[in-house]
Amino acid sequence: MPKIEVNEKLFFNMVGQKYDYDTLEKKLTCGKAELDEKPDTSLPEDQRVIKIELNDTNRPDLWSTNGVARQLRLHNGGKMTDYSSFMSKEGDIKPDAGHFVTVDPELKDIRPYMVAFIISGKPIDEPMLLDIIQTQEKLAWNFGRKRKSLSMGLYRVSNISWPVHYKAVDPDNTSFVPLQFTEKLTCRQILDQHPKGKDFGWIIKDFKKFPLLVDDKNEVMSMAPVINSATLGAVQVGDKDLMVELTGDNMENLLLSANIVACDFADCGYTITPIRVDHPYETGYGKTIYAPYYFQKPTKAKLSAINKLLGSEFNADTIQADLERMGNTVTVQAAGNDTEFTVYPAPYRNDFLHEVDIIEDVMIGHGLENFSPAKPNDFTIGRLSPVTIFSRKAKIVMVGLGYQEMIFNYLGSKKDYIEKMNISADKVIEIANPMSENYQFVRPSIIPSLLRAETISGNAIFPHKIFEIGKVAYICDEENTGTRTRQSLGFLTAAANANYNNAASEVSSLLYFLDHEYNVVETQDPRFIPGRQAGIMVNGKQVGIFGELHPQVLENWSLAVPCIAGEIDLEELM
């Protein structure tokens, strides 16, 4: 979980109230946070550092001194800063500073998107500069997937010749002095010789051209996402007007991060001015982007649903007040015999996906300590569900056939679930706000999980026979949900003599002991070799598939041994 370090004096100034450390520990629950380490009290207050651990990765707005302070201040009844003076939204674009940025069309397949704005009004002091750097690194490392999807840079406005140009350059024939160096290096040399190049060069090293941010005199500002220049990209204590830019491959994440940083500065008394960024291609929010930009959609919840889930008897006024203590804007309207709340999240939040998220905010806004523990008043007898009983029976059969059971995560990457399996992404469920590309998709099949295990089992004696019984989910035409979650059995055998006949024999034995008659039909699944695969039909419906895995799939997984695999929907068998 993310951890941040906050200057004690700066932090309590932003909160607007000073707490002792035990009280602070209790107050931090409203931000899903806790004290990780108390400061050394022998130091002066302006030198003490409070270490805080955040327990929710869905709230990147809390990964800064002001983010946590803002949440404590609002929860304690403080007022929200008015962000409307600089926050553009659909149909209401705020004027820019007369500055703009142009984006090179060649960046579309390299690092396509950029947003920018200016902060001004007063000089940056040392605690604020350290917090800016911390926020920059936390957003880029955690939310930005180690800078791959998002990176941020700051520059002194007075030194920039406008307009600014975000362009693609030849890395072997373009050079500049990187931050912390005194000599020029080519962009390619920076990847090999600069510490930041060694850390983050992997993001762009395989592209023929590298992204570069320059001013109108062609003075280099930065080579995103690796390093700023030592000329325009060096920000120091005392600097007054700063340009903040963010580049990446996901415009929504860039806009959210820009909103977070801009709101943090606005809370500290800085003036925020948008910068126009002109893209030559569509971004999802138009070609011309003005940041900060309010892009979030409202979410709704009903009074009855809130009270049912929380076990409470709150009225509409109480719920509205609780939601506003979490920074939300709320409208209330009648909905038949019920009351409906429409919640517009703060511009620095984008974690509302369902009415349950609203209910959670009501709970936190009301205060966890204000809910009394309740004992269960129903007597129930626990028992296994029918699908669990059936799954256990299937496990026993698979173990009897010589298979070893495996257990895997239900979330994975696009590379594993889609690209390596030679399938389309049309029916694969993607997480709306993933914190890591390694957990971006819900698995549509168990076979990729089995193949991942096989890739690290090359030193074990063959044959390898593994299986798993677990959940899979995929997009379908299911009424109301549009998705389907099923209990599935997947198996894989890796052996020199693994072939279709072996797979057919395994399926025959399994379904015999599960007391099911079946027949097979020809299928055209790209994961398997054509003519060496078959669909399993039970009562006229396909419930599974098996066959020899396609050589391209094996190559994608770096497997040199033939593999057979199959998968059966256990709930359909039931």
N, C-alpha and C positions, 0 to 999 in steps of 0.2 A: 504494500500500500504506500502511496506517496507520503513523504515526510517533508516538512518545511521548517525553516529556522526563522524566527521573527525577532526583530529588535524590540526589547520590552517597552522602552519609552515610546517608540513609534507605534507599536501595537495598541497600547492602552490609550494613547492620544486619539487613535482612529476609532476605538471602541467608544470613547467618550466617558469612560468610567474605569477605575482601577479596581482589580480584584486581587485577593490573596490567591495563592496557587491552588488551594483546595477548592475554593469557590469557582475558580476558572475551570478546573477539571470538570465540575458539574455543568457549568455553562456551555462547555464545548460540545455537549451531546446534541445541541441544536444544529451543529454543523457536522454531525457524525464524525466527531474528532475526539482525541484524547491527548493528554500530556504524554509526550514520549520521554522528555527529560527536563527537569527543572533547572533554571539557570544558577550560576554561581552568585550567591547573594553578597559575596564579599566585593564584587565589582560594582562600579557606579551603574545607576539604572540605564543610562544611555549606552552602556557597553554589555549589558546582560542579553543573552540570547535564549529565548524559550523555544524548545523543540516540540513540534506538534505533529502527531500522526493522523492522517485522514483515513477514514475507514470506508469511503465510498469513492470509487473511481468515476462515477457518473456525474460528479460535480467538480469539473476542473476549475470553476470559478473560485473554489476554496483553496487552491494551491498557491496562495499568496498571503502576505500579511494583511492586506486590505480586504481580501476575500473573506477570511475568517472573521476579521474585525467587523465587517459589514453585517455578516450573519448574526453575530452576537448583538450588535447595535439594534438591528431590526427586531430581533426576537425579544429584546428588552423594551420595545415600544418606540424605538427611534424612527425617524422619518427617512424614506427613500430619497436619494438624490434625484433631481429631475434631469433625466438624460435626453429629454425630447429636443433640446436645443441643437444637438449634434447627431442624433440617431435618425438616419434615414429609414424609410420604409416604403413599401409599394404605394405609389401614388403621391408620395411626399418626400422628395429628395432634398436633403439639406445642401445649401451652397458650399462649394469647395473653396480652397484658399487661393484659387486662381492658378494653382499648380496642377500638373497632371503627369501621368506615367503612360508610356506606350509599351505595348507587349509585342514581341517578335512572333510572327506566325510559326516559325520553326520550333518554338517552345512547346507546341501543342502536345507532342509525344515525348517531351523531356520532363519539364516541370511547368505545367501550363498556366497556373493561376497565381494572381497576386492581388493583395489589398494593401492600402496604406492610409495613414492619417498623421496629423501633426499635433503634438502636445506643446503648450506654451503657457506663459503667465508668470512663472517664477523659476528660479534656478533649482537644479537637482542637487539635493544634499547627499551625503555618503550613505546613510541608512536607506534612503529611497533608491539610490543607484544600485545598492546591493540587492534590494528587493526586486528591482526591475530585472536584474540578471538572473535571480532565482526563479522568478515567474517565467522568464524566457526559457530557461533550461527545463523547468518542470513541464511546461506545455509542449515543448519540442520533444522531450525525451519520452514522456508518458502518453500524452494525447497525440503527439505527432509521430509516434513510432520511431523513436531515435532519429528524428529530423527527416525521415523518409517522406512523410506526408505533410509535415508542417515545420517551418523554421521561421525565426523572427530576427530582425536586425534593427538597430537604431543608428541615426546619423544626425549630425548638426546641420540644421536647415540653412544657416547663414553661409555655410561653405559649399552649398550645392548650386550648380547652374541648371536652371529649369528649362525645358522639361527633362524628366528622368526617363531613361530607356532600359527596359528589361529585355535582354536580347540573348541569342545563342551565338557562341563564338568558337573559333578553332582553338582547342586547349593547348596546342603545341606552338601556336604563333601569337598568343595573347599572354601578356605578363603584367604583374603589378606587385607592389610590396604588401604582403599580408600582415595582419595584426600581429604584433610581438616580434616582427622581423624588421630588418633594416635594408635588405637587398631584394631586388626584384626576382621573382620566380615565375616561370610559366604556370598556367593553370594545371597542367599535367604534373609539373614538378612539385607543386604544392601538395598534391595527393600523396606523394612519396616522402616529402621532407618535412612538412609542417605537422605538428602533433594533431591538430584538428583535421588535417587532410588524411592522416592515418586512421583517425576515429570515424570520419564520416564520408571519406572519399568513395567508399563502396556504393553510395547512393547514385553517383553520376558517372563513375569510371568507365562504364560500358557504352556510354553514349558517344557518338561521333563529335557532337558539339556539347559544350557546357553552358549552363545559364550564368549570365553576368549582369549585374546591375551597375549602370554607369550614368553620370550626369550628362548634360548637353555638351560639355567640353570633352567628353569621352574619358573623364576621370573615374576610375573604378571605385565603386562603393562597396561591393561585396560579390563573392562567388557563392551564391546560394546553392545548397544549404550548408556549406563548409566553413567559410571564414570571411570576415569583413576585411576591408583594406586598412592599412595603417594611416591613410590620409583622411578620407571622408568617413571611415567606419569606426573611428576611435572616439567614444563618448567618455567624458570626464565629469567629476564633481564640479558644479558651478555652471555647467551648460544649461542654457535657458530654453531654447526652442529646438525640439527634436522631431525628426521624421521617424515614424514606426512603420515598418513594412513586414508583411508576412507572405511567404510563397509556399506553394505545395501542390498537391494533386487532388484535393477535395475542397471545393469552394465553400460548402457548408461549414466544414471544420475551420477554415480560414476566417470566415465571418464570425463564428462563435468566439474564436480566440481573439480576434480584433475587438469584439464587443467587451470581452473580459478585461483586456488590458486598458481599453479606453475608459470603461466604467471605474476601474481601479484608480486611474489618474484623475478622473472627474471627482471622485470622492475625496481626493486629496487637495482639491482646489485648483487643478489645472484646467486650462481651456482646451477643448478638443475641436479640431477643424478637419473635416474630411479632405481627402485627396482623390481626384478622379483618376481611375485606372481604365484605360481603353484596351480591351482584348479584341483581337481580330476574329475571334471565334466565340461560339456560344459557351457560357459558363454554367448555365442552369438558373442564373439570376440576371440574365441579360449580358450583353457584351461590355457595356460600360458599368463599372462597379463603383459605388460610393460607400466607403466604410467609415465609421460603424454603420451597420445596417440591421434593422430588426426583421428577421425572417421567420421567427417561430410562429407556429400555428396554435390556436387555442385548444384546450382540452376540456371536456365536460364531465361532470359527476352529479349524481342526484343525492339529495339529503338522506333518503331512505337507505341508499347503498352505503353511504358514509357511516351512518349510525349502526347499520347491520354489521359491517366489518369491524368497526372499533368497539362494538358492544356499548355504545354511548347513547345519550338522549339529547344531543346538542341541537340548539335551534339555529336558524339561518344566520343570525347576527354573530353568534359565537364562531361558526365555521368560517364566515367571511373574515373575521378578525384574525383567526388562526392562520388562514392562508396569506393574509396581508403581512403577517409577521415573518413570513418566509420570502417576502419580496415580490409576491404576485399581485397582479391587478385582477380584480374579481367583479363580475356582474352576476346579479341574482335575478331569476325570473321564475314565475310559476310554470309548472309542467303538469297539468291535470291536478290530481290530488297531491302531487309532490312538489318539491322545489329543486330547481336545477341551477348549478353553479357553472359558469363559463370562466375558466382560468386562463389568463394571459401571462405566461411566465416572464420573469425579468429578462432583459436582453442578454444577460450573461449566463442564462440557463437554457439548456435544451434537453432536459432529462424527463419530459412528460411524454409518455407513449400511450398511457392507458389511464382510466379513471382511478385505478389503484394507486398510481403515482400521486394523484391529488389527495387521496385518502391518507397516504403516508405523510404528505406535507401538513395535513390537518393534525395528525397525531403529533408530529414534531413541533408544530407551531403551538399546539395546546400545552405541550410539555409532558414528556414521558413520565415525570414524577407525579403528575396529576391523575394518572390512571391507576385505580385501585386494583390489586390482584384479585381475581375471582376464581373460586374452585369450580371444576366441572360439576354440573348438576344432573347430568345424564349418565346412567349406568350402561356401559357398552362392553361387549365381548369381542376382542380382536380376532380376526381370522384372515387367512390368506385369500387374496382375490383369485377368481377362476383363472385369469391369465397367468398369475404367478405359479399356480399349481401346474398348469399345462407347461409352462416354461421349465419348471423343475423336472418334469417328466422328460422333456426334450433334452435337457442337459444330461440326464442319466444315460439316455440313448447315445448321445454324442461321445460321452466319456467311454462308453462301452465299445464304440467304434474306433477308439484309439486317439481321440482328439483331446487337446488340452484347452481348458477354458481361459479366455482373456477378458479383461475389462478395460474399456477405453473411455476417453472424453466424448461428449456428444457434440462439441464444437471444434472446428478446425479451420484450415485455411482454404482459400480458393485454389491454390496450387495442388493441395492434396485431394480435395473433394471433386474438383472439376477438371483442371488442366491435365493432371496425371492420369485421370480416368477416361480421357477422350470423350467426355460427355458435354452436353449443352448446360448452361447455367439457368435455363428457363424455369426449371422446377425446383431449384435449390434455394432455400430460405437464407437470406442475408440479414445479419444483425444490423439494426438501424444505427446504433452508436457504439461500435466495438472499440475497445481500448487497445486491442492488438490485432494485427492482421492474421495472427496464428489462431485466433478464436473469432473469426469474422462470419463463418457460415455454420448452419446447423447441418449435421451430416444427413444426406439423403439415403445412405447405404452404409452397411457395416464393412463391406469389402475394402474400402480405402484404409480403415483402421487396421484390418488384418495385414494388409500389404505394408503398412508402416512398421508393424512389428516384425514382419519378415525381413525388411531391409537391414535390420540390426541383428539378425539371427544367423548370419552366414557361417559362423564358426561352429554352430551346433550340428550334430550328426543328422543327416537326412535319413528318412523323410521328416518334414515338419508338418504336423497336422494341428491346426488351431481353429477355435470357433469362439463366437460371442453371441449371447442373447441379450439384446438391449433395444433401446428406442432409436427410431429413425423418424425423420419428418421431411415433408416435401410439400410443394405448392400444388394444389389441385382445385377442382371446381366444387369442393365441399361447401354445402350451404352454410352461410353465416361467416365461417372462419376463413375459407379459401385455402386452408392448409390441412394436413392430415398427419397425425402422430401415431406410429404403429410399433408394436412389439415384434421384433424381427430376429431371425436366426441367420447368422452368416458363418460360413466355414471356408477354409482354405487349406489346400495341401500343396506343398512344394516338394517335388521329387523328380529324379531323372526320368522316371517312367510314368509321371502323372499325365493322364489323358482323359478324354471324354468318357470312356467306358468306366473308369474308376469313379468319376463324379456321378454317373448314372447309378452305379452300384451303391454308392453312399446314400444317395437320395432315396433309392428303393428301400434300403434297410431302415432308414429313418422313418419314412412314412408308413412302412409296415408295422413298426413297433408303436407308432402313434395312431394306428388303426384307421388309416386313410387310403382309399383307392384313388388313383390318379392316372393321368396320361400326359404325354408331352406333345408340344407343338414346336414348329420351327420358329425361331426368333432372329431379330437383326439388332442385337445390342452391341454397340461399338466397343464395349469393354471386353467382349469375347471374340474368338476367331469365328468368322462366318462358316456355317456348316458343322461347327463343333460346339454348339450351344443349343439349349432347349428351354422352353418355358414349361413350368409345372402347372397343370390344369387340374383343379378339383371342383367338381360340380359345375363344370362349364366356365369356371372363372380362373384366370391366371393368378396363382398365389406365390410364385417364385420363379427363379431362373438358376441355371447352372451351366457350366461348360469350361472350356480351356481359355484362360486369359490371353488376350491378344498380345503378340510380341511387342507392339508399340507400348502397351501399358506396362509390360515387364521392363522394357527399356527405360520408361519414364521413372520407374521406381528403382532402377539400377539393379535389377534381379537377373541372374544368369541361369537360373534353374526353372524348368517348366512348372507352371502352377495351374491347378484347377480350383475353382471357387464356385460358390453358390449362395443364394439367399432366399429365405422363405418367410412370408408374413404369417406369424403364428396366430395372430388374431383372426385372420381369414380362415385358417384351419379350424379354429374353434367354432 
